[in-house]
C-alpha cells in the first residue's frame, strides 16, 4: 500500500517548488515558527536551499554577498546560520559519505596538498562552499567525458550536465533547459570553487569566462599534451595568480618552451617572485631524454619562490644531472622549503654527488642552505644504492628539522642502512626530530633490520612511525622487534610481508613487552597461521592505545576466529578496526553473527573476506 504523505511533507514540496521556480518571497519564510523553519531547512534539496540563500542576500554571487554581509546578519538568525550549516553538512554527507570523516576533522595531509590546500587554513568548515565546489568538480568531470567523445564539436558551452547529477541537487525536469548547461553551473557555483582539477580538453578560453568569479587557490591540470592547451593553462593561472598557492601537473607532456610559459604565468609583470606554496609534477615528461639540465623557466621559478613550502617531482624521468641542478637551486634559494619529494626516478649516484656539497657545511656555521628548514624528504623508488647512503648521511646531518624520511623501494641493502645508523642514533639522542621513517622494499635482511632496531632501542627518541614492509627479514627479527616495542614510543608499525612465519609470531608473542604505545599495526602477508591469531590475542589484550590491526592474508585457520573473539571481549574497547580479509578459511555461515557482536561507534570492528573458500587446498602459492 502506498504511503500517505504527511501534511508537513506536502507543504515542504510546495514550498520547494516555489523556491526552485522563483515564486514567493523569502521574508515570508522567516515569519514561520523556528521549529517549522529549522525542519524545512533540513528537508530542502541543495538547489532550493541555495536559492533561499541568494534571495535572502538579494544576489546570485558570493562576491555580492560579502557586500551585503551586514544586512544578512540583521535578518533572522543570519539565515539561521547554525541550522543552515547543519543542513549543508547533511547534504554533503549524503552525497559524498566516503569523504565526510576527514572533512569533519579539517584534516590536511602533505601528500594531498594540491587538492586540499584551501581547507588547511579554515578554522570553521564552510559546508556550503565545500558542497558546491565538489558539485562543480563533478560537473566538470562529466563534461570532460563528453568532450573526449569523437562526436564532440568543440564548443564546451554546449556540454550538458547529466540528469543523474541534476537530480542530486533537486532539479527534476527537462535536460534541455539552461540549468543543465555547463556554463550555468560554472557561473552559478564558480564563486565557491577554491580548488579545481581540469583536463586538457577544458583548458579553453571559454572556461576563463565561465570561471571569472572564481578565486582559485589550487589548480590541478591533467593530460596537457600539446601547445594549444598550454595557452589556456597559462591564462587560467594568470587569472587566479593573486590567490593561487598550489599548482600541479599530472600526466603531462611539455616542451621546455611550454614549461617556461606555464612558470612565467605565475608572475606579476612588476614583481619577480611568486606566491606558489605547493608545486608538483607527477607522471609527466618535462625533461627531454637527452637533456642534462632543466628548463630555464622552471629554474627561475624554483629559485624565486620565496613562499615555496613543498616541491614534488614524481615519476618525471628526472635525469641525474637535472636532479642535481634542482638540489643546487633549492640549496641556494631563499625559500623555507618544508617538503621535498623526488620519487620514481632513476637517480643512482645522485646523493653521492650532492653529499659532497654538504660536507663543507656545518649546522653551527651560517650557511645559505635553505634545506635546513626541510621537514619531509621523500626519495622513494629512485634506485638509490648503498654508496648513495654515504652521501645521504652528509645531507641529513644538515637538516636539523627533518621529521619524515622515506627511502622505500631503493635497493640500499644492509650496508646502506648501516651507513645511516650513526645519523639516526645521533639525531634521536640530540634533537629527537625524526618521527616517521619508511624503509619498505629496500632489500634488507633480518640482520640489517635487527641492527637498526637495536640502535633505535638504545635511544629514547620520538620515533612514531616505522615501516619495514616488503623486506624478507624472516623470523630472526622478532626478538629485536619485541624489545624495540617495549623501549620506544612507536605509534604506527608496518611489518607487512616480512616473512615472520609461525615461528616469528610465536617469538614475538613470547617476548612481547607488557606495555607498548602502539596505535596502528600492520602484520599482513606474513603466513603466520594460528600463531598469528595468538599474537593478535596478546597484542589486543596489552596494547591499551591500539586502534587498528591489519592481519590480512596470514593463512589464519577457522579456529582463529574464536581466539580473536576472546581477545576482543577482554580488550579495552578502543580497537576500531581488525582487518582479516585475505584469510579465506575464516569465511563461514556463522561469521556474520560473530563479527556483529563487536562494534565501535556503530561500525563493525572485524573485516572478514566476503567470498567462500575454494573446495581445493590453499597453499599460499601464486
C-alpha positions in Angstrom: 0.0 0.0 0.0 1.3 3.4 -1.0 2.3 5.5 2.0 0.1 8.6 2.6 2.2 11.8 2.6 2.0 13.9 5.7 0.8 17.5 5.7 4.3 18.7 6.5 5.8 16.9 3.6 3.2 18.3 1.2 3.9 21.8 2.5 7.6 21.3 2.0 7.0 20.0 -1.5 5.0 23.1 -2.4 7.5 25.5 -0.8 10.4 23.8 -2.6 8.6 24.1 -6.0 8.0 27.8 -5.4 11.6 28.4 -4.3 13.0 26.5 -7.3 10.9 28.4 -9.7 11.5 31.9 -8.2 8.0 32.2 -6.8 7.2 33.5 -3.3 9.0 35.9 -1.1 11.9 34.8 1.2 10.7 37.1 4.0 7.6 35.0 4.3 9.7 32.0 5.2 11.4 33.9 8.1 8.0 34.6 9.6 7.5 30.9 10.1 7.9 29.4 13.7 11.5 28.4 14.4 10.7 24.7 14.8 9.0 24.7 11.4 11.7 26.7 9.7 14.5 24.6 11.1 12.7 21.4 9.9 12.2 23.0 6.5 15.9 23.8 6.0 16.9 20.3 6.8 14.5 18.9 4.2 15.2 21.2 1.2 17.2 19.9 -1.7 20.5 21.7 -2.4 19.4 24.0 -5.2 16.3 25.1 -3.2 18.5 25.9 -0.1 20.9 27.8 -2.3 18.1 29.8 -3.9 16.8 30.8 -0.5 20.2 32.0 0.4 20.6 34.0 -2.7 17.1 35.5 -2.4 17.9 36.5 1.2 21.0 38.4 0.3 19.5 39.7 -2.9 22.2 38.5 -5.1 23.3 35.4 -7.1 27.0 35.8 -6.4 29.1 35.3 -3.3 31.1 38.5 -4.1 27.9 40.5 -3.7 27.1 38.6 -0.6 30.2 39.9 1.1 29.0 43.5 0.4 25.6 42.6 1.9 27.0 40.6 4.9 26.0 43.2 7.4 22.4 43.1 6.2 22.4 39.4 6.3 23.2 39.3 10.0 20.3 41.6 10.6 17.9 39.1 9.0 16.5 36.4 11.2 19.4 34.4 12.8 21.8 35.3 9.9 19.8 33.0 7.7 19.6 30.6 10.6 23.3 30.1 10.5 23.7 27.0 12.6 20.7 25.3 11.1 21.8 26.2 7.6 25.3 24.9 8.3 23.9 21.7 9.6 21.7 21.3 6.5 24.7 21.7 4.2 26.8 19.3 6.2 23.9 16.7 6.0 23.6 17.2 2.2 27.4 16.8 1.8 27.4 13.7 3.9 24.5 12.2 2.0 26.1 12.8 -1.4 29.7 12.0 -0.6 29.7 9.8 2.5 33.2 8.5 1.9 34.7 11.9 2.3 32.9 13.1 5.4 35.4 11.9 8.1 38.5 13.9 7.1 36.3 16.9 6.2 34.8 16.9 9.6 38.2 16.8 11.2 39.6 19.6 8.9 42.5 17.2 8.2 45.3 18.2 6.0 48.0 15.9 4.6 51.0 17.0 2.7 50.5 14.3 0.1 47.2 15.8 -0.9 48.1 19.4 -0.5 47.1 20.2 -4.1 43.6 19.1 -3.6 43.0 20.3 -0.1 45.2 23.4 0.2 42.4 25.8 0.8 41.0 23.8 3.7 44.1 23.8 5.8 43.6 27.4 6.9 39.9 27.3 7.6 39.1 27.3 11.3 35.4 26.6 10.7 34.3 24.4 7.8 32.1 26.1 5.3 29.9 23.2 4.2 28.0 25.2 1.6 31.3 26.2 -0.1 32.6 22.6 0.0 29.3 21.3 -1.3 29.2 23.5 -4.4 32.9 23.2 -5.0 32.7 19.4 -5.1 29.5 19.5 -7.2 31.2 21.8 -9.7 34.1 19.4 -10.0 31.6 16.5 -10.7 30.1 18.7 -13.4 33.5 19.4 -15.0 34.4 15.7 -14.9 31.1 14.7 -16.5 31.6 17.4 -19.2 35.2 16.2 -19.8 33.8 12.7 -20.6 31.5 14.2 -23.2 34.2 16.4 -24.7 36.5 13.5 -25.2 34.0 11.7 -27.4 34.7 11.8 -31.2 31.3 13.4 -31.9 32.2 16.5 -29.7 32.0 19.6 -31.8 34.5 21.7 -29.8 32.1 24.1 -28.1 32.3 23.5 -24.4 29.3 25.9 -23.8 27.1 23.2 -25.3 28.1 20.5 -22.9 25.2 19.2 -20.8 25.3 18.0 -17.2 23.7 14.5 -16.9 20.3 14.1 -15.3 21.9 11.9 -12.6 23.9 14.9 -11.3 21.0 17.3 -11.8 18.7 15.2 -9.7 21.2 15.2 -6.8 20.8 18.9 -6.4 17.0 18.7 -6.6 16.4 19.7 -10.2 13.8 17.5 -11.9 12.8 18.3 -15.4 13.9 18.6 -19.0 17.5 18.1 -19.7 17.3 20.8 -22.4 16.8 23.7 -20.0 19.6 26.2 -19.3 20.1 24.7 -15.9 21.7 21.7 -17.5 24.4 23.6 -19.3 27.9 23.5 -18.0 28.0 27.3 -18.3 25.1 27.6 -15.8 26.9 25.6 -13.1 30.2 27.4 -13.6 28.5 30.8 -13.5 26.3 30.0 -10.5 28.7 28.0 -8.4 32.2 29.0 -9.7 32.4 31.6 -6.9 32.6 28.7 -4.4 35.5 27.0 -6.1 38.9 27.2 -4.3 40.4 24.0 -5.8 39.8 22.7 -9.4 41.0 19.8 -11.5 40.9 20.3 -15.2 41.6 18.0 -18.2 43.3 19.4 -21.3 40.1 19.4 -23.3 38.6 22.0 -21.0 41.6 24.3 -21.0 39.8 26.7 -23.4 39.2 30.4 -23.5 35.6 29.8 -22.7 36.4 28.3 -19.3 38.0 31.6 -18.4 34.7 33.4 -18.9 32.8 30.7 -17.0 35.1 30.9 -14.0 35.5 34.6 -13.9 34.1 34.8 -10.3 36.4 32.0 -9.0 39.2 32.8 -6.6 41.1 29.6 -7.1 43.8 28.6 -4.6 44.7 25.2 -6.1 44.8 24.1 -9.7 45.5 20.6 -11.0 46.0 20.2 -14.7 45.8 16.7 -16.3 47.0 15.5 -19.7 48.3 18.7 -21.1 49.9 17.2 -24.2 50.2 20.0 -26.7 50.9 23.7 -27.1 47.3 24.5 -27.9 46.2 23.6 -24.4 49.2 25.3 -22.7 47.7 28.7 -23.7 44.5 28.0 -21.8 46.5 26.7 -18.8 48.6 29.9 -18.7 45.5 32.2 -18.9 43.7 30.4 -16.1 46.8 30.7 -13.9 47.2 34.3 -14.7 43.5 35.0 -14.0 43.9 33.5 -10.5 47.6 34.3 -9.7 46.6 36.6 -6.8 45.0 33.8 -4.9 46.8 30.7 -6.3 49.0 28.9 -3.8 49.1 25.3 -5.3 49.9 24.2 -8.8 50.1 20.6 -10.0 50.7 19.0 -13.4 49.7 15.3 -13.9 50.2 13.1 -16.9 51.5 16.0 -19.0 54.0 16.1 -21.9 55.5 19.5 -22.2 58.4 21.0 -24.1 60.9 23.4 -22.4 59.1 26.3 -24.0 55.7 25.1 -22.7 57.1 24.7 -19.2 58.6 28.2 -19.4 55.3 29.7 -20.4 53.5 28.0 -17.5 56.1 29.1 -15.0 56.1 32.7 -16.2 52.3 32.9 -15.9 52.5 33.0 -12.1 54.5 36.2 -12.1 53.1 39.8 -11.9 54.8 42.0 -14.5 56.4 44.2 -11.9 57.2 41.5 -9.3 59.8 38.8 -10.0 58.7 36.4 -7.3 55.6 34.3 -6.9 53.2 33.2 -4.1 53.0 29.5 -5.1 53.5 27.3 -1.9 52.9 23.9 -3.3 54.4 22.8 -6.7 54.0 19.3 -8.0 54.8 17.5 -11.3 53.6 13.9 -11.4 53.9 11.2 -14.1 54.8 13.8 -16.6 57.6 14.5 -19.1 59.2 17.9 -19.0 62.8 16.9 -19.2 64.0 15.7 -22.6 65.5 12.2 -22.6 68.9 13.7 -23.7 68.7 16.8 -21.6 71.2 17.3 -18.9 69.5 20.4 -17.4 66.1 21.7 -16.5 64.1 24.4 -18.5 65.2 27.9 -17.7 61.7 29.0 -16.7 61.5 26.2 -14.1 64.9 27.0 -12.8 63.9 30.6 -12.2 60.5 29.5 -10.8 62.3 27.4 -8.1 64.9 30.0 -7.3 62.5 32.9 -7.0 59.8 31.1 -5.0 60.2 32.6 -1.6 56.9 31.1 -0.5 57.6 27.6 -1.7 56.6 25.2 1.0 56.6 21.9 -0.9 58.1 20.7 -4.2 57.4 17.3 -5.8 58.8 15.6 -8.9 57.3 12.1 -9.0 57.9 9.8 -12.0 59.1 12.6 -14.3 62.0 10.7 -15.9 64.2 13.1 -14.0 67.8 12.6 -15.1 70.8 12.6 -12.8 72.1 16.0 -14.0 68.6 17.6 -13.8 68.1 16.3 -10.2 71.5 17.7 -9.2 70.5 21.1 -10.7 67.3 21.0 -8.7 69.1 20.3 -5.5 71.6 23.0 -6.3 68.9 25.6 -6.9 66.9 24.7 -3.8 70.1 24.8 -1.6 70.8 28.3 -2.8 67.2 29.6 -2.9 65.7 31.9 -0.3 62.7 29.7 0.2 62.0 27.9 3.5 61.2 24.5 1.9 59.4 22.1 4.2 58.6 19.1 1.9 60.7 17.8 -0.9 59.9 14.7 -3.0 62.0 13.3 -5.8 60.5 9.8 -6.3 60.0 7.3 -9.1 63.1 8.5 -11.0 66.4 6.9 -11.9 68.8 8.7 -9.6 71.6 6.3 -8.7 74.7 8.2 -7.8 72.8 11.5 -7.1 73.3 11.6 -3.3 77.0 10.7 -3.7 77.4 14.0 -5.7 75.0 16.1 -3.6 76.6 14.8 -0.4 79.9 16.3 -1.3 78.4 19.8 -1.4 77.2 19.3 2.2 80.5 18.1 3.6 81.9 21.6 3.8 78.8 22.9 5.6 78.2 22.5 9.3 74.9 23.2 11.2 76.8 25.6 13.5 78.0 27.7 10.6 75.9 30.4 9.0 75.4 28.6 5.6 72.9 29.6 3.0 71.3 26.2 3.0 67.5 26.6 2.6 67.1 22.9 3.0 67.8 23.3 6.7 64.1 24.0 7.1 63.2 20.7 5.5 60.7 18.6 7.5 59.9 15.8 5.0 62.2 14.2 2.4 60.8 11.5 0.1 63.3 9.7 -2.1 61.1 6.6 -2.8 61.8 4.5 -5.8 64.9 6.1 -7.2 67.2 3.0 -7.5 69.5 4.5 -4.8 72.3 2.2 -3.8 74.5 1.7 -0.8 77.0 4.3 -1.9 74.2 6.9 -2.1 73.6 6.4 1.6 77.1 7.7 2.4 76.2 11.0 0.6 72.7 11.0 2.2 74.3 11.0 5.7 76.1 14.3 4.9 72.8 15.7 3.6 70.7 14.6 6.6 73.1 16.0 9.3 72.5 19.4 7.7 68.7 19.1 8.0 68.1 19.6 11.7 64.3 19.9 11.4 63.8 16.7 9.4 60.9 14.7 10.7 59.8 12.3 7.9 62.2 10.3 5.8 61.1 7.8 3.1 63.7 5.7 1.4 61.4 2.9 0.3 61.8 0.9 -3.0 65.6 1.6 -3.2 68.0 -1.4 -3.1 70.2 0.1 -0.3 70.5 -3.3 1.4 72.0 -3.9 4.9 75.2 -1.9 4.2 73.2 1.1 3.2 71.2 1.1 6.4 74.5 0.7 8.4 75.7 3.9 6.8 72.7 5.7 8.2 72.7 4.3 11.7 75.1 7.0 13.0 72.7 9.7 11.9 69.6 8.0 13.4 71.4 7.4 16.7 72.9 11.0 16.9 69.6 12.6 15.8 67.4 10.7 18.2 69.9 11.4 21.0 70.5 15.1 20.4 67.4 16.6 18.6 64.7 13.9 18.6 63.3 15.3 15.4 62.8 12.2 13.2 59.3 10.8 13.9 58.5 8.9 10.8 60.7 6.6 8.7 59.9 4.2 5.8 62.3 1.5 4.6 59.9 -0.6 2.6 61.3 -3.0 -0.1 64.9 -2.0 0.4 66.4 -5.5 0.1 67.0 -5.6 3.8 67.7 -8.9 5.7 66.9 -9.7 9.2 70.5 -8.8 10.2 70.4 -5.3 8.9 66.9 -4.6 10.3 67.9 -6.0 13.7 71.0 -3.8 13.8 68.9 -0.7 13.2 66.3 -1.8 15.7 68.9 -2.4 18.4 70.4 1.1 17.7 67.0 2.7 18.0 66.2 0.7 21.2 69.3 2.2 22.9 67.8 5.8 22.5 64.7 7.5 23.8 63.8 9.3 20.6 60.4 10.4 19.3 60.1 7.9 16.5 56.3 7.4 16.0 56.1 5.6 12.6 58.3 2.9 11.2 57.8 0.6 8.2 59.9 -2.4 7.2 57.2 -3.7 4.8 58.1 -6.0 1.9 61.6 -6.8 3.1 62.4 -10.5 3.6 63.5 -10.2 7.2 62.4 -13.6 8.4 61.7 -14.8 12.0 65.1 -13.6 13.3 63.8 -10.0 13.5 61.1 -11.0 16.0 63.1 -10.7 19.2 64.8 -7.3 18.4 61.3 -6.0 17.3 59.7 -7.0 20.5 62.5 -5.3 22.5 62.1 -2.2 20.3 58.3 -2.1 21.0 58.9 -2.0 24.7 61.6 0.6 24.7 60.3 3.1 22.0 57.3 5.3 21.8 56.2 3.9 18.4 52.6 4.5 17.3 52.5 3.1 13.8 54.3 0.0 12.8 54.2 -1.7 9.4 55.8 -5.1 9.1 53.7 -6.3 6.2 55.2 -9.2 4.1 58.5 -9.5 6.1 58.3 -13.3 6.3 57.7 -13.7 10.0 56.0 -17.1 9.6 54.6 -19.1 12.6 57.9 -19.2 14.4 58.3 -15.4 14.1 54.8 -14.7 15.5 55.5 -17.2 18.3 58.7 -15.5 19.3 57.1 -12.0 19.0 54.3 -13.1 21.3 56.7 -14.8 23.8 58.9 -11.7 24.1 56.1 -9.1 23.7 56.5 -6.3 26.4 53.8 -5.8 28.9 53.4 -2.2 27.8 53.5 -0.6 24.3 52.3 2.7 22.8 51.2 1.1 19.5 48.1 2.6 17.9 48.2 1.1 14.4 49.8 -2.2 13.4 50.1 -3.9 10.0 51.2 -7.6 10.2 49.5 -8.7 6.9 51.0 -11.2 4.4 53.3 -13.0 6.9 51.9 -16.5 6.7 51.5 -16.7 10.4 48.7 -19.3 10.7 47.3 -20.0 14.1 50.4 -18.3 15.8 49.3 -15.0 14.2 46.0 -15.4 15.9 47.7 -16.0 19.3 49.8 -12.9 18.7 46.7 -10.8 18.0 45.2 -12.1 21.2 48.2 -10.9 23.1 48.6 -7.5 21.5 44.9 -6.7 21.7 45.0 -7.5 25.5 48.1 -5.5 26.3 48.3 -2.5 23.9 45.9 -0.1 25.6 46.0 2.5 22.8 45.6 0.1 19.9 43.2 1.5 17.3 43.7 -0.7 14.2 45.3 -4.0 13.2 45.7 -5.3 9.6 46.2 -9.1 9.8 45.1 -9.8 6.3 46.4 -12.8 4.2 48.0 -14.7 7.1 46.6 -18.2 6.4 44.5 -18.0 9.5 42.7 -21.3 10.1 38.9 -21.3 11.1 39.7 -21.8 14.8 41.5 -18.4 14.8 38.1 -16.7 14.9 37.3 -18.0 18.4 40.8 -16.9 19.7 40.3 -13.4 18.3 36.7 -13.2 19.7 38.1 -13.9 23.2 40.7 -11.2 22.7 38.1 -8.6 21.7 35.9 -9.5 24.7 38.9 -8.8 27.0 40.0 -5.6 25.2 39.7 -2.1 26.5 37.2 -1.2 23.8 39.4 1.2 21.9 40.0 -1.0 18.9 38.2 0.4 15.8 39.3 -2.0 13.1 40.6 -5.5 12.8 41.2 -6.4 9.1 41.2 -10.2 8.5 40.5 -10.0 4.8 42.5 -12.4 2.6 42.1 -15.3 5.1 39.6 -17.4 3.1 39.2 -20.0 5.8 37.6 -17.5 8.1 34.5 -17.2 5.9 31.8 -19.4 7.3 28.0 -19.3 7.6 28.2 -18.1 11.2 30.9 -15.5 10.6 28.3 -12.7 10.2 26.8 -13.3 13.6 30.3 -13.4 15.1 31.5 -10.0 13.7 28.2 -8.3 14.5 29.0 -8.7 18.2 31.9 -6.3 18.0 31.3 -2.7 17.1 32.9 0.7 17.6 30.6 3.7 17.5 28.1 1.8 15.4 30.6 0.4 12.9 31.8 -3.2 12.7 35.3 -3.8 14.0 36.1 -7.1 12.2 36.5 -7.1 8.4 36.3 -10.7 7.0 36.7 -12.0 3.5 33.5 -11.7 1.5 33.9 -14.8 -0.6 33.6 -18.5 0.1 36.9 -20.5 0.3 37.6 -22.9 -2.6 37.0 -26.6 -2.1 40.6 -27.2 -3.0 43.5 -26.8 -0.6 45.1 -23.4 -0.5 48.9 -23.5 -0.2 49.7 -19.7 -0.5 51.5 -20.1 -3.8 50.8 -17.6 -6.6 
